[in-house]
Amino acid sequence: MQKAPPARTDQKLIVAFGDSLYAGYNLDPGKGLAPVLEKSLAAGGLSAQVVNAGVSGDTTTGGLARLDWSVPDSADIVIVELGANDALRGIQPDITRANLSDIVARLKARANTSVLLTGMLAPPNMGEEFASAFNPIFPDIARQYDVPFYPFFLDGVAGVTRLNQADYMHPTGDGIAEIVRRILPSVEPL
């Protein structure tokens, strides 16, 4: 009789902390960011549990308010994606910046937690003035707190009809798969 292999003790806890883009809005179970990322990491030989801490409609204000109970202290890695709803609602960029800065600072203050910040871009209909104040928030915060940065969470998916649901804002299962394919090189080193 063969002995079972020992249980892996190097499994990482990754928390996907964000809004509907992380929550798997309108997707079948197993098609959201967390399960697809977990499977992709496993396929690459990396043991991780990826927990979905996405809340549809959440803003940076909401994320900041729920940070402590949504992201356990045991999280090894937190992937942060908030700000899309701030932009869609026209929330003042200085409010978004302050909230996101506080979120990243509080996560960085945890002893054993790494942070990956994923960026967002202002929708074109918000105008050039809004975009010039909003778009730099994410790279500025990544530099300020020296955290890895993935510039645009919807890179390769935004504007691609077949990768988006009928609302043209939320990725389909294929869209999530494309996002994971693109973001994986930023997650793996963590």
N, CA, C and O of each residue as an XYZ file, in Angstrom:
760
protein
N       0.839     -1.178      0.000
C       0.000      0.000      0.000
C       0.888      1.247      0.000
O       1.826      1.377      0.787
N       0.548      2.157     -0.919
C       1.337      3.387     -1.031
C       0.851      4.428     -0.048
O      -0.349      4.576      0.183
N       1.786      5.137      0.521
C       1.466      6.186      1.475
C       1.002      7.434      0.723
O       1.553      7.770     -0.325
N      -0.013      8.122      1.258
C      -0.502      9.359      0.647
C       0.572     10.435      0.764
O       1.299     10.481      1.757
N       0.674     11.303     -0.248
C       1.656     12.382     -0.161
C       1.295     13.314      0.989
O       0.118     13.472      1.314
N       2.295     13.929      1.605
C       2.012     14.844      2.716
C       1.194     16.043      2.238
O       1.309     16.472      1.090
N       0.382     16.567      3.123
C      -0.409     17.754      2.793
C       0.538     18.924      2.564
O       1.557     19.061      3.242
N       0.186     19.757      1.607
C       1.009     20.932      1.315
C       0.790     21.975      2.397
O      -0.346     22.280      2.763
N       1.851     22.500      2.888
C       1.752     23.532      3.916
C       2.150     24.900      3.378
O       2.148     25.890      4.109
N       2.490     24.946      2.100
C       2.937     26.213      1.526
C       1.820     26.926      0.763
O       2.089     27.864      0.012
N       0.577     26.495      0.947
C      -0.531     27.117      0.246
C      -0.701     28.568      0.693
O      -0.679     28.865      1.887
N      -0.867     29.450     -0.258
C      -1.054     30.874      0.020
C      -2.548     31.203      0.023
O      -3.329     30.615     -0.725
N      -2.926     32.147      0.873
C      -4.287     32.669      0.881
C      -4.265     34.000      0.140
O      -3.627     34.962      0.568
N      -4.973     34.031     -0.973
C      -5.072     35.241     -1.793
C      -6.501     35.750     -1.684
O      -7.453     34.989     -1.855
N      -6.646     37.026     -1.403
C      -7.967     37.639     -1.330
C      -8.106     38.623     -2.491
O      -7.310     39.551     -2.639
N      -9.129     38.402     -3.305
C      -9.456     39.302     -4.410
C     -10.467     40.317     -3.872
O     -11.657     40.024     -3.754
N      -9.974     41.512     -3.549
C     -10.754     42.533     -2.866
C     -11.147     43.622     -3.853
O     -10.302     44.399     -4.299
N     -12.435     43.678     -4.193
C     -12.849     44.651     -5.185
C     -14.347     44.788     -5.313
O     -15.094     44.625     -4.348
N     -14.769     45.094     -6.529
C     -16.178     45.329     -6.809
C     -16.747     44.207     -7.671
O     -16.282     43.070     -7.584
N     -17.737     44.503     -8.495
C     -18.400     43.475     -9.300
C     -17.453     42.783    -10.278
O     -17.710     41.648    -10.681
N     -16.376     43.440    -10.661
C     -15.424     42.823    -11.575
C     -14.729     41.644    -10.910
O     -14.305     40.709    -11.589
N     -14.611     41.682     -9.603
C     -14.056     40.556     -8.844
C     -15.148     39.623     -8.350
O     -14.919     38.424     -8.191
N     -16.332     40.167     -8.105
C     -17.421     39.391     -7.519
C     -17.984     38.346     -8.483
O     -18.694     37.435     -8.058
N     -17.675     38.469     -9.764
C     -18.224     37.525    -10.743
C     -19.646     37.875    -11.133
O     -20.475     36.989    -11.338
N     -19.925     39.147    -11.234
C     -21.259     39.632    -11.556
C     -21.862     38.897    -12.749
O     -21.293     38.871    -13.840
N     -23.027     38.301    -12.514
C     -23.823     37.661    -13.557
C     -23.127     36.477    -14.223
O     -23.482     36.105    -15.341
N     -22.139     35.878    -13.551
C     -21.425     34.730    -14.099
C     -21.811     33.469    -13.336
O     -22.181     33.525    -12.164
N     -21.721     32.339    -14.015
C     -21.956     31.050    -13.365
C     -20.879     30.807    -12.313
O     -19.760     31.305    -12.439
N     -21.219     30.034    -11.264
C     -20.202     29.681    -10.267
C     -18.991     29.042    -10.961
O     -19.139     28.247    -11.889
N     -17.831     29.396    -10.507
C     -16.609     28.862    -11.097
C     -16.066     29.683    -12.249
O     -14.981     29.395    -12.755
N     -16.806     30.706    -12.675
C     -16.367     31.519    -13.818
C     -15.857     32.900    -13.419
O     -15.393     33.659    -14.269
N     -15.940     33.231    -12.129
C     -15.459     34.532    -11.661
C     -13.951     34.549    -11.510
O     -13.281     33.537    -11.713
N     -13.433     35.692    -11.157
C     -11.984     35.872    -11.052
C     -11.339     34.898    -10.072
O     -10.350     34.248    -10.409
N     -11.889     34.791     -8.859
C     -11.243     33.968     -7.826
C     -11.081     32.509     -8.251
O      -9.963     31.996     -8.192
N     -12.140     31.814     -8.676
C     -11.940     30.406     -9.045
C     -11.070     30.214    -10.287
O     -10.309     29.249    -10.367
N     -11.175     31.114    -11.242
C     -10.366     30.977    -12.465
C      -8.893     31.233    -12.148
O      -8.014     30.536    -12.655
N      -8.629     32.231    -11.312
C      -7.237     32.512    -10.918
C      -6.669     31.345    -10.119
O      -5.524     30.949    -10.337
N      -7.448     30.792     -9.202
C      -6.985     29.659     -8.393
C      -6.622     28.465     -9.285
O      -5.586     27.830     -9.087
N      -7.470     28.166    -10.256
C      -7.194     27.051    -11.183
C      -5.952     27.330    -12.032
O      -5.151     26.430    -12.282
N      -5.801     28.557    -12.465
C      -4.639     28.911    -13.293
C      -3.344     28.815    -12.503
O      -2.329     28.356    -13.027
N      -3.371     29.242    -11.250
C      -2.184     29.116    -10.403
C      -1.851     27.645    -10.171
O      -0.685     27.257    -10.228
N      -2.869     26.826     -9.911
C      -2.658     25.388     -9.696
C      -2.080     24.736    -10.944
O      -1.210     23.871    -10.849
N      -2.562     25.149    -12.118
C      -2.050     24.592    -13.367
C      -0.563     24.907    -13.539
O       0.161     24.170    -14.208
N      -0.118     26.001    -12.934
C       1.291     26.380    -12.978
C       2.088     25.830    -11.805
O       3.257     26.174    -11.628
N       1.460     24.979    -11.008
C       2.165     24.347     -9.899
C       2.204     25.171     -8.620
O       2.970     24.864     -7.707
N       1.389     26.208     -8.548
C       1.366     27.054     -7.352
C       0.109     26.765     -6.541
O      -1.000     26.790     -7.074
N       0.283     26.497     -5.277
C      -0.821     26.164     -4.393
C      -1.357     27.423     -3.723
O      -0.661     28.069     -2.939
N      -2.599     27.761     -4.041
C      -3.208     28.949     -3.455
C      -4.709     28.766     -3.347
O      -5.342     28.137     -4.196
N      -5.254     29.319     -2.305
C      -6.697     29.443     -2.181
C      -7.004     30.899     -2.480
O      -6.486     31.796     -1.815
N      -7.849     31.137     -3.485
C      -8.203     32.501     -3.856
C      -9.640     32.745     -3.400
O     -10.571     32.071     -3.841
N      -9.796     33.713     -2.518
C     -11.089     34.028     -1.929
C     -11.668     35.267     -2.595
O     -10.978     36.269     -2.783
N     -12.936     35.183     -2.947
C     -13.638     36.288     -3.566
C     -14.135     37.243     -2.487
O     -15.013     36.886     -1.701
N     -13.587     38.441     -2.443
C     -14.067     39.486     -1.545
C     -14.518     40.681     -2.376
O     -14.265     41.836     -2.037
N     -15.194     40.362     -3.476
C     -15.736     41.400     -4.340
C     -17.184     41.667     -3.994
O     -17.934     40.733     -3.708
N     -17.591     42.933     -4.016
C     -18.966     43.330     -3.742
C     -19.436     44.209     -4.904
O     -18.876     45.273     -5.165
N     -20.471     43.741     -5.586
C     -20.998     44.507     -6.721
C     -21.433     45.894     -6.284
O     -22.094     46.061     -5.260
N     -21.053     46.881     -7.074
C     -21.418     48.264     -6.804
C     -20.516     48.979     -5.823
O     -20.716     50.162     -5.545
N     -19.524     48.276     -5.293
C     -18.687     48.877     -4.258
C     -17.819     49.996     -4.810
O     -17.346     49.945     -5.945
N     -17.626     50.999     -3.981
C     -16.732     52.112     -4.274
C     -15.521     51.999     -3.340
O     -15.465     51.111     -2.488
N     -14.580     52.885     -3.506
C     -13.439     52.879     -2.584
C     -13.888     53.219     -1.164
O     -13.286     52.751     -0.197
N     -14.928     54.019     -1.031
C     -15.456     54.343      0.303
C     -16.018     53.086      0.961
O     -15.745     52.823      2.132
N     -16.798     52.315      0.215
C     -17.344     51.065      0.733
C     -16.252     50.056      1.028
O     -16.300     49.364      2.045
N     -15.271     49.967      0.147
C     -14.160     49.045      0.355
C     -13.381     49.368      1.617
O     -13.019     48.475      2.381
N     -13.128     50.642      1.827
C     -12.407     51.056      3.031
C     -13.210     50.699      4.285
O     -12.646     50.251      5.283
N     -14.511     50.898      4.227
C     -15.366     50.619      5.383
C     -15.405     49.132      5.733
O     -15.556     48.779      6.903
N     -15.272     48.261      4.741
C     -15.374     46.818      5.005
C     -14.025     46.099      4.993
O     -13.979     44.875      5.116
N     -12.956     46.825      4.849
C     -11.631     46.222      4.707
C     -11.319     45.219      5.815
O     -10.950     44.080      5.526
N     -11.458     45.614      7.057
C     -11.030     44.763      8.166
C     -11.828     43.477      8.285
O     -11.273     42.456      8.691
N     -13.103     43.492      7.948
C     -13.866     42.246      8.043
C     -13.910     41.477      6.727
O     -14.306     40.311      6.721
N     -13.521     42.082      5.631
C     -13.499     41.385      4.336
C     -12.170     40.707      4.045
O     -12.116     39.718      3.315
N     -11.103     41.241      4.617
C      -9.765     40.718      4.347
C      -9.147     40.253      5.664
O      -8.725     41.080      6.473
N      -9.089     38.953      5.886
C      -8.536     38.468      7.155
C      -7.045     38.771      7.278
O      -6.335     38.901      6.280
N      -6.590     38.881      8.518
C      -5.170     39.119      8.773
C      -4.303     37.989      8.233
O      -3.107     38.174      8.006
N      -4.906     36.811      8.027
C      -4.160     35.651      7.533
C      -3.897     35.702      6.029
O      -3.218     34.825      5.496
N      -4.418     36.704      5.344
C      -4.198     36.813      3.893
C      -2.724     37.014      3.594
O      -2.082     37.905      4.150
N      -2.193     36.177      2.711
C      -0.806     36.329      2.274
C      -0.690     37.396      1.191
O       0.276     38.157      1.146
N      -1.701     37.434      0.318
C      -1.700     38.348     -0.820
C      -3.098     38.941     -0.948
O      -4.093     38.226     -0.834
N      -3.170     40.236     -1.182
C      -4.446     40.878     -1.456
C      -4.318     41.580     -2.801
O      -3.435     42.412     -3.008
N      -5.216     41.226     -3.704
C      -5.280     41.889     -5.009
C      -6.409     42.903     -4.904
O      -7.565     42.533     -4.696
N      -6.075     44.179     -5.047
C      -7.031     45.264     -4.831
C      -7.483     45.829     -6.172
O      -6.668     46.235     -7.001
N      -8.785     45.847     -6.363
C      -9.385     46.457     -7.557
C     -10.628     47.208     -7.106
O     -11.694     46.612     -6.951
N     -10.500     48.474     -6.900
C     -11.622     49.355     -6.585
C     -11.396     50.675     -7.309
O     -10.260     51.041     -7.610
N     -12.463     51.372     -7.579
C     -12.355     52.666     -8.237
C     -13.223     52.786     -9.481
O     -13.555     53.898     -9.891
N     -13.598     51.665    -10.089
C     -14.428     51.730    -11.291
C     -15.766     52.402    -11.000
O     -16.221     53.248    -11.771
N     -16.393     52.027     -9.893
C     -17.687     52.629     -9.553
C     -17.538     54.077     -9.108
O     -18.452     54.881     -9.291
N     -16.402     54.409     -8.529
C     -16.138     55.813     -8.202
C     -16.187     56.637     -9.494
O     -16.833     57.683     -9.549
N     -15.504     56.157    -10.518
C     -15.454     56.879    -11.788
C     -16.833     56.940    -12.434
O     -17.252     57.993    -12.915
N     -17.537     55.810    -12.445
C     -18.861     55.781    -13.073
C     -19.840     56.722    -12.385
O     -20.750     57.251    -13.023
N     -19.655     56.930    -11.088
C     -20.551     57.807    -10.326
C     -20.048     59.242    -10.247
O     -20.712     60.103     -9.670
N     -18.886     59.500    -10.820
C     -18.341     60.853    -10.814
C     -17.884     61.322     -9.446
O     -17.876     62.521     -9.166
N     -17.501     60.373     -8.587
C     -16.978     60.733     -7.270
C     -15.674     61.505     -7.463
O     -14.857     61.153     -8.314
N     -15.486     62.543     -6.681
C     -14.297     63.377     -6.815
C     -13.034     62.516     -6.706
O     -12.891     61.762     -5.744
N     -12.117     62.616     -7.677
C     -10.901     61.808     -7.657
C     -10.073     61.924     -6.382
O      -9.388     60.971     -6.009
N     -10.120     63.086     -5.698
C      -9.340     63.198     -4.456
C      -9.917     62.296     -3.363
O      -9.177     61.845     -2.490
N     -11.209     62.030     -3.396
C     -11.825     61.100     -2.441
C     -11.380     59.672     -2.766
O     -11.008     58.907     -1.876
N     -11.424     59.332     -4.040
C     -10.966     58.007     -4.477
C      -9.512     57.796     -4.080
O      -9.151     56.743     -3.554
N      -8.687     58.792     -4.332
C      -7.259     58.705     -3.998
C      -7.059     58.489     -2.498
O      -6.291     57.615     -2.096
N      -7.731     59.265     -1.683
C      -7.567     59.156     -0.225
C      -8.004     57.771      0.268
O      -7.309     57.150      1.073
N      -9.148     57.294     -0.211
C      -9.641     55.976      0.215
C      -8.703     54.858     -0.212
O      -8.348     53.992      0.588
N      -8.306     54.885     -1.471
C      -7.434     53.827     -1.997
C      -6.074     53.862     -1.303
O      -5.494     52.816     -1.009
N      -5.576     55.051     -1.046
C      -4.309     55.187     -0.330
C      -4.419     54.582      1.065
O      -3.507     53.891      1.518
N      -5.523     54.838      1.739
C      -5.731     54.298      3.088
C      -5.836     52.773      3.047
O      -5.288     52.088      3.911
N      -6.536     52.246      2.051
C      -6.660     50.788      1.913
C      -5.282     50.151      1.758
O      -4.951     49.203      2.470
N      -4.487     50.664      0.837
C      -3.168     50.086      0.572
C      -2.260     50.258      1.787
O      -1.525     49.337      2.144
N      -2.305     51.417      2.419
C      -1.468     51.650      3.611
C      -1.818     50.660      4.719
O      -0.923     50.101      5.354
N      -3.089     50.442      4.951
C      -3.515     49.526      6.016
C      -3.126     48.084      5.692
O      -2.749     47.329      6.588
N      -3.215     47.703      4.436
C      -2.799     46.341      4.060
C      -1.280     46.191      4.170
O      -0.786     45.165      4.637
N      -0.550     47.208      3.744
C       0.921     47.161      3.827
C       1.400     47.105      5.278
O       2.468     46.560      5.557
N       0.622     47.660      6.196
C       1.001     47.662      7.608
C       0.901     46.274      8.237
O       1.444     46.037      9.316
N       0.215     45.369      7.570
C       0.118     44.001      8.076
C       1.455     43.305      7.844
O       2.073     43.466      6.792
N       1.884     42.554      8.807
C       3.224     41.960      8.794
C       3.480     41.029      7.615
O       4.558     41.091      7.024
N       2.557     40.193      7.261
C       2.833     39.151      6.262
C       1.927     39.225      5.045
O       1.629     38.198      4.435
N       1.487     40.416      4.684
C       0.568     40.567      3.559
C       1.235     41.341      2.428
O       1.756     42.438      2.626
N       1.206     40.744      1.237
C       1.659     41.435      0.028
C       0.432     41.996     -0.689
O      -0.656     41.427     -0.608
N       0.613     43.105     -1.383
C      -0.485     43.765     -2.084
C      -0.140     43.880     -3.562
O       0.973     44.256     -3.930
N      -1.120     43.546     -4.402
C      -1.043     43.823     -5.837
C      -2.177     44.793     -6.135
O      -3.344     44.460     -5.932
N      -1.851     45.974     -6.607
C      -2.853     46.976     -6.958
C      -3.145     46.873     -8.445
O      -2.234     46.886     -9.274
N      -4.431     46.771     -8.772
C      -4.821     46.751    -10.179
C      -5.509     48.072    -10.496
O      -6.360     48.541     -9.739
N      -5.137     48.654    -11.605
C      -5.611     49.984    -11.956
C      -6.882     49.987    -12.765
O      -7.317     48.969    -13.303
N      -7.457     51.154    -12.831
C      -8.664     51.397    -13.601
C      -8.470     52.715    -14.332
O      -7.677     53.560    -13.919
N      -9.208     52.877    -15.427
C      -9.167     54.116    -16.196
C     -10.552     54.738    -16.195
O     -11.557     54.028    -16.184
N     -10.605     56.043    -16.207
C     -11.885     56.751    -16.251
C     -12.567     56.487    -17.587
O     -11.904     56.454    -18.624
N     -13.880     56.300    -17.573
C     -14.601     56.146    -18.838
C     -14.492     57.441    -19.655
O     -14.508     58.533    -19.086
N     -14.383     57.326    -20.978
C     -14.211     58.518    -21.816
C     -15.317     59.559    -21.643
O     -15.064     60.755    -21.793
N     -16.535     59.121    -21.330
C     -17.638     60.079    -21.210
C     -17.529     60.987    -19.983
O     -18.302     61.934    -19.840
N     -16.565     60.698    -19.093
C     -16.383     61.549    -17.911
C     -15.567     62.803    -18.247
O     -15.481     63.724    -17.434
N     -14.981     62.837    -19.422
C     -14.261     64.021    -19.861
C     -12.784     63.992    -19.509
O     -12.335     63.246    -18.638
N     -12.055     64.823    -20.213
C     -10.599     64.871    -20.086
C     -10.144     65.375    -18.721
O      -9.169     64.864    -18.170
N     -10.832     66.363    -18.174
C     -10.437     66.912    -16.874
C     -10.560     65.847    -15.777
O      -9.666     65.697    -14.944
N     -11.677     65.111    -15.788
C     -11.865     64.056    -14.789
C     -10.796     62.974    -14.973
O     -10.178     62.538    -14.002
N     -10.583     62.547    -16.210
C      -9.593     61.499    -16.497
C      -8.190     61.914    -16.059
O      -7.436     61.092    -15.539
N      -7.834     63.181    -16.266
C      -6.480     63.622    -15.895
C      -6.280     63.629    -14.384
O      -5.145     63.552    -13.912
N      -7.366     63.719    -13.619
C      -7.266     63.641    -12.157
C      -7.404     62.200    -11.664
O      -6.781     61.825    -10.671
N      -8.210     61.395    -12.346
C      -8.503     60.026    -11.906
C      -7.421     59.026    -12.318
O      -6.951     58.260    -11.477
N      -7.022     59.013    -13.562
C      -6.127     57.968    -14.082
C      -4.782     57.861    -13.367
O      -4.281     56.746    -13.222
N      -4.170     58.951    -12.915
C      -2.884     58.825    -12.218
C      -2.971     58.267    -10.795
O      -1.947     57.925    -10.204
N      -4.176     58.171    -10.244
C      -4.322     57.715     -8.853
C      -3.612     56.382     -8.631
O      -2.839     56.240     -7.685
N      -3.865     55.431     -9.477
C      -3.391     54.060     -9.263
C      -1.871     53.927     -9.368
O      -1.251     53.367     -8.465
N      -1.250     54.426    -10.448
C       0.217     54.323    -10.481
C       0.887     55.146     -9.382
O       1.930     54.750     -8.861
N       0.296     56.289     -9.026
C       0.862     57.108     -7.947
C       0.864     56.343     -6.626
O       1.863     56.347     -5.907
N      -0.247     55.689     -6.306
C      -0.344     54.947     -5.044
C       0.586     53.742     -5.060
O       1.218     53.436     -4.049
N       0.676     53.063     -6.182
C       1.598     51.920     -6.282
C       3.029     52.362     -6.015
O       3.770     51.672     -5.314
N       3.427     53.510     -6.569
C       4.777     54.046     -6.323
C       4.945     54.470     -4.875
O       5.954     54.160     -4.240
N       3.954     55.180     -4.356
C       4.033     55.702     -2.992
C       4.231     54.579     -1.977
O       5.014     54.721     -1.037
N       3.529     53.470     -2.164
C       3.593     52.370     -1.190
C       4.470     51.215     -1.659
O       4.557     50.181     -0.995
N       5.115     51.398     -2.802
C       6.031     50.389     -3.342
C       5.365     49.010     -3.410
O       5.870     48.029     -2.864
N       4.216     48.964     -4.098
C       3.516     47.697     -4.297
C       3.478     47.374     -5.792
O       3.456     48.282     -6.624
N       3.471     46.099     -6.128
C       3.332     45.726     -7.532
C       2.038     46.308     -8.104
O       1.041     46.475     -7.401
N       2.090     46.610     -9.397
C       0.980     47.319    -10.036
C       0.672     46.694    -11.387
O       1.561     46.494    -12.215
N      -0.605     46.390    -11.593
C      -1.112     45.947    -12.891
C      -1.933     47.120    -13.428
O      -2.994     47.416    -12.880
N      -1.471     47.797    -14.488
C      -2.003     49.104    -14.866
C      -3.503     49.208    -15.161
O      -4.133     50.180    -14.742
N      -4.085     48.250    -15.859
C      -5.499     48.370    -16.218
C      -6.145     46.999    -16.117
O      -5.880     46.122    -16.939
N      -6.986     46.815    -15.117
C      -7.568     45.507    -14.854
C      -8.285     44.947    -16.073
O      -8.246     43.736    -16.291
N      -8.932     45.771    -16.865
C      -9.705     45.305    -18.021
C      -8.894     45.297    -19.319
O      -9.469     45.242    -20.406
N      -7.580     45.350    -19.214
C      -6.717     45.340    -20.392
C      -7.031     44.130    -21.270
O      -7.081     42.999    -20.786
N      -7.238     44.373    -22.546
C      -7.515     43.303    -23.496
C      -8.966     42.848    -23.509
O      -9.349     42.014    -24.330
N      -9.777     43.390    -22.605
C     -11.183     42.993    -22.506
C     -12.113     44.189    -22.740
O     -13.124     44.055    -23.429
N     -11.784     45.344    -22.181
C     -12.620     46.536    -22.367
C     -12.762     46.829    -23.858
O     -11.780     46.875    -24.598
N     -13.992     47.022    -24.269
C     -14.256     47.353    -25.673
C     -14.300     46.165    -26.620
O     -14.569     46.342    -27.809
N     -14.042     44.955    -26.123
C     -14.097     43.755    -26.968
C     -15.463     43.101    -26.729
O     -15.683     42.475    -25.693
N     -16.360     43.247    -27.676
C     -17.753     42.820    -27.516
C     -17.880     41.381    -27.047
O     -18.635     41.112    -26.113
N     -17.177     40.461    -27.656
C     -17.344     39.038    -27.327
C     -16.835     38.689    -25.924
O     -17.144     37.612    -25.413
N     -16.067     39.575    -25.297
C     -15.536     39.322    -23.962
C     -16.314     40.056    -22.865
O     -15.943     40.013    -21.692
N     -17.401     40.730    -23.266
C     -18.200     41.490    -22.311
C     -19.668     41.084    -22.366
O     -20.183     40.672    -23.406
N     -20.317     41.212    -21.228
C     -21.746     40.952    -21.152
C     -22.498     42.049    -21.898
O     -21.889     43.001    -22.387
N     -23.797     41.919    -21.984
C     -24.626     42.862    -22.753
C     -24.514     44.303    -22.249
O     -24.772     45.240    -23.004
N     -24.131     44.491    -20.973
C     -23.991     45.851    -20.437
C     -22.685     46.519    -20.869
O     -22.488     47.708    -20.619
N     -21.804     45.775    -21.507
C     -20.501     46.258    -21.991
C     -19.585     46.770    -20.882
O     -18.619     47.484    -21.153
N     -19.887     46.407    -19.632
C     -19.037     46.821    -18.509
C     -18.473     45.634    -17.746
O     -17.413     45.737    -17.128
N     -19.172     44.513    -17.785
C     -18.766     43.342    -17.012
C     -18.306     42.227    -17.942
O     -18.993     41.907    -18.913
N     -17.154     41.635    -17.656
C     -16.634     40.569    -18.508
C     -17.499     39.311    -18.473
O     -18.144     39.003    -17.470
N     -17.492     38.605    -19.584
C     -18.074     37.268    -19.650
C     -17.072     36.290    -19.028
O     -15.995     36.697    -18.594
N     -17.422     35.021    -18.985
C     -16.483     34.008    -18.523
C     -15.209     34.017    -19.357
O     -14.109     33.878    -18.824
N     -15.364     34.182    -20.674
C     -14.180     34.265    -21.546
C     -13.376     35.532    -21.258
O     -12.148     35.529    -21.352
N     -14.070     36.610    -20.908
C     -13.382     37.845    -20.557
C     -12.561     37.686    -19.281
O     -11.429     38.164    -19.197
N     -13.140     37.011    -18.289
C     -12.403     36.750    -17.045
C     -11.185     35.880    -17.337
O     -10.102     36.125    -16.806
N     -11.358     34.876    -18.170
C     -10.226     34.004    -18.529
C      -9.102     34.819    -19.167
O      -7.926     34.566    -18.904
N      -9.455     35.790    -19.999
C      -8.440     36.648    -20.636
C      -7.769     37.549    -19.600
O      -6.554     37.743    -19.642
N      -8.549     38.098    -18.676
C      -7.982     38.929    -17.609
C      -6.989     38.114    -16.789
O      -5.880     38.569    -16.511
N      -7.396     36.902    -16.404
C      -6.519     36.051    -15.596
C      -5.247     35.719    -16.367
O      -4.156     35.741    -15.798
N      -5.374     35.414    -17.648
C      -4.190     35.105    -18.468
C      -3.202     36.275    -18.441
O      -1.991     36.070    -18.356
N      -3.721     37.484    -18.511
C      -2.867     38.662    -18.555
C      -2.299     39.059    -17.197
O      -1.171     39.547    -17.118
N      -3.080     38.852    -16.110
C      -2.643     39.284    -14.777
C      -1.783     38.230    -14.081
O      -1.057     38.545    -13.138
N      -1.863     36.992    -14.538
C      -1.137     35.894    -13.899
C       0.348     36.181    -13.705
O       0.868     35.894    -12.626
N       1.058     36.728    -14.686
C       2.479     37.026    -14.470
C       2.743     38.042    -13.346
O       3.851     38.096    -12.812
N       1.732     38.846    -12.986
C       1.881     39.778    -11.871
C       1.581     39.116    -10.526
O       2.087     39.548     -9.491
N       0.759     38.072    -10.546
C       0.382     37.372     -9.311
C       1.402     36.314     -8.933
O       1.738     36.169     -7.758
N       1.892     35.583     -9.904
C       2.788     34.443     -9.631
C       4.006     34.791     -8.768
O       4.316     34.023     -7.858
N       4.708     35.894     -8.999
C       5.881     36.181     -8.180
C       5.559     36.425     -6.702
O       6.418     36.241     -5.840
N       4.336     36.833     -6.417
C       3.943     37.108     -5.035
C       3.756     35.812     -4.261
O       3.423     35.843     -3.077
